[in-house]
Amino acid sequence: MKTVNVQEAKTHLSRLLARVEAGERVTISRAGVPLAELRPVVAAPPRAFGPMEITVPKDFDGSLPEEELDRWE
């Protein structure tokens, strides 16, 4: 893990982000005291919607047929 001071982080942010993209963590410190950490973001796996599997049709938000609209009025 690399440690840099705030000024170096401001000056070389693009370089530090390239290192983070490669999987490295970078600690940013002020006066030798760690303040923050740059690290890769790990995408969370998609969450299941309860115990059932559901399929939402592509036209879910489309217009309802006239006979269905009549039932709601």
Secondary structure by P-SEA (a helix, b strand, c coil): cccccaaaaaacaaaaaaaaaabbbbbbbccccccbbbbbbbbccccccccbbbbbcccccccccaaaaaaac
